[in-house]
């Protein structure tokens, strides 16, 4: 598709129509864009599906045509799949965009950055981890950046529900790019988190635009039950259409999906909506499996997806009719965001939370202990992990390790769940950077000089693959290169055969955790009240709020949610389970 050519100036509405085909903005979009074009730092709160990307895409295109020296928007987002999708969508509209993320070899990163510097590019997407690279930061200073867009901005707040230390590097980028405004975007944030986001991003003055979290078409229901599996099947059989069932762990995701696949788990469901068109999804699957399962569900080939919270960011399916939470989330922020994936087309949809009072209360109490184990345990995990990785005192700074938690816990006699929590606490404290479920891309280095390959009696397939790799990766003889060619099973087998013959070094794709040493190994560690006690108390308060939402039967469900997010004057929705029960009681004869 040819790049569109415009006159020197263009209005926001003209850009919206010409590039995206829309005649008018959605609620709040025009106001956000106006602030961005005026150069003001802005925090925008928009519910899932509210059209956040338009809010930085349109002003970037407008400013780019007015001033080519400020034509580029740096978009910081944590999800690689979302980056790729947005870049592809922009390119399909004739808009030049690039992405740089963990796993790309430096040659490709350099090409992307060169394109943004010298070419007619308007968008550069990057993961927050890239901001830690000195080489990347040096290149940023030369780029024609006119706007920084921070997606999932709640990740920068230690009071948010998904704090990521890598987001804290954005403040340093702002110092490197003086005068460049920031647009921070998030779907959920409490008043406290809103203030923290603006402080961490260095806003010149507070500036928040928000859309009400009210969802007129979404019906919130809490269903008390001691038989959750049967209740899931019952609800799925009676509410037609696409559905998500959220569970807390991988094992339950797989087991529940398999149980639902069985023909008629409840004979009374015969003739009802099909519940056997189901699959499961969690972070332990390979990228290929996750993409295939999400695609099948998005296209309607699979009706129901049973998933952990790994299934979330980047979902763009407007016709989800039902979201069921099998387990209570740890906080209302994630519950609201996950439930809000239902009914984005404006049609009636249901968000159902299953609640077993005794069982769920006990689980939440255990979750509080597991998430914040004693300080002595956290220090023990630190030293045992250092010993496991063979990192001596005073060494290790800057080194990155793959870390297999199951193996660590088995060798060092540690409980798995609390060890995960301890590693996250140590990350917040700045001793390490622990990345859960990091997927390493396959890497290859050719060890045999090209002129000697004829001595190895290569098969046609082996020779063709080696030739492709040599043409595609210029540094493949000197260092391990990330390669995309190893994604299919046949190519993987050829690479294995070449490695067995000593022709290449091949490190296959793997899913695991990574640990980066952000300071040398310490003899003693200190967890300040701000890192431990204050965070622990806030986590417990969020658990209480979640439990109160599920347990109470006096107040409108949506009113409770909106009040939590700072909307104190909301009126009863009229259609949640509490409102309907109150209406039934009122209508009973005296």
ABEGO torsion letter per residue (X at the ends): XBBBBBBABBBAAAAAAAAAGBABBBBGAAAAAAAAAAGBBBBBBBBBGAGAAAAAAAAAAAAAAABAAAABBBBBBABAAAAAAAAAAAAAAGBBBBBBBBGBBAAAAAAAAAAAAABBBABBBBBAAAAABAAAAAAAAABBBABBBBBGAAAABAABABBBAAAAAAAAAAAABBGBBBBBBBABBBAAAAAAAAAAAGBABBBBBBBBABBAABBBBBBBBABAAAAAAAAAAABBEBBBBBBABAAAAAAAAAAAABBGABAAABGBBBAABBBBBBAABBAAAAAAAAAAAAAGABABBBBBAABBBGBBBAABABBBBABBBABAAAAAAAAAABGAAGBBBBBBBBBBAAAAAAAAAAAAAAABBBAAAAAAAAAAAAAAAGBBBGBGBGBBBBBBAAAAAAAAGBBAAAAAAAAAAAAAAGABBBBBGBBBBBBBBBABBAAAAAAAGBBAAAAAAAAAAAAABAAAAABBBBBAAAABAAAAAAAAAAAAAGABBBBBBBBBBBBBBABBBBABBBBBAAAAAAAAAAAAAAAAAAAAAAABAABBAAAAAAAAAGBAABBBAGABAAAAAAAAAAABBX
